[in-house]
Amino acid sequence: MTETGDFTEITEQAVRRGLNGRAEIAEAEVARLVEIGRDTLRRGEPVKVADVVREAGVSIDAFYRYFAGKDAFVTAVVEDDVRRIVAHAQQRMADQAGSRGKIRAAVAAVLADLAAVGGANRMHTLLATAPPVARGRQSLEDAFAKLFVVPALALGTQDPTRDTHAAAAVLLNRVERLAREEVAPTEADEDHVVAFILRAVART
């Protein structure tokens, strides 16, 4: 291999190492920003970019490299919170063998995450604080509906799209009411939601 060829290969490797290092830094900074944004919104406080970057130890220039603006940032925070809620529900569902048990596990996980005492700020964030692009309530309903698709099909639903969205709407309505009243969910709440959902989706 010629000297020029060696130089090109070495410089390409150097560029790749440099890019990998910057990617790791960017991932860590974005994660810190989103975490701080999530905590801010859960406390029911308005997001102020200057405060978020100061707490995260990130420059304002870096913030605007990662996000187009405050609305894009809040959208990212809301989407991350929805992802966490869904992941918790999926984890609980995986521990259950039967379809009815999976539905109950999903309901229990969502109620625990969103309808616990003090959950009103979190619900306000997800349903009202988010900018229009985050689609607030619709994002949650769509995410919850997807949780119910597989067990609903196993239980014989003939219209999985409508049935699972109806199930998600019932769950979301209960969550909203409990969070608004700042009342912790009870076993009776869980039983009522599960029974309603099973009537909607079960044909077997």
C-alpha positions, 0 to 999 in steps of 0.5 A: 500500500502506498504512503498516500493510501496509508495516510487516507486510511488513518485519517478516515479512522481518526474521523470515525473515532472523532464522530463516535466520541461526539455522538456519545457526548450528544447522546449524554447531553440530550438525555440530561436535557430530556430528564430535566425537562421531564422533571420540570413538567412533572412539577407543573412548572413552565419550561424555560430553556435558559434554566434547563440548559443551566441545570444540564450543564449544556450550552445554549448553542448545543441545545439548539443544535439538538432541538429546533426550539422549545416546542420541539424539546417539550414534544421530545420530553412528552414522547419520552414519557409516553415511551416509558409508560408503555415500556413499563406496561409491556414489562408487566404484561410479559410476566403474564401468560394469559391474554386477560392477565396481560390486559389487567397487567397493562391497566395496573401499570398505567394506573400506577404510573399516571393516576397515583397521588401527585399524578395530576401534574404529569397528566397535565403535561401529557394532555395539555402542556405539550404543543400541538405536534405532540398530540397529547391525548391522542398520543396516549390513546394510540400508545395504549391501544397498541398495548391491547392489540395482541391480547384482544386478537387472542380473545377474539375481537373482530374489529381490533382497531375500534375495540382497542381504541375504545379500551384505551379511551376507557383507561385514559378517562379513568386515569384523567379523573383520578389524577384530576381528583388526586385520588390514588387508584384502588383495586375496584378502579382496576377491576372496573376498567378491566371488566369494561375492556374485556367486554369490549374486546373479548369474544371467547 
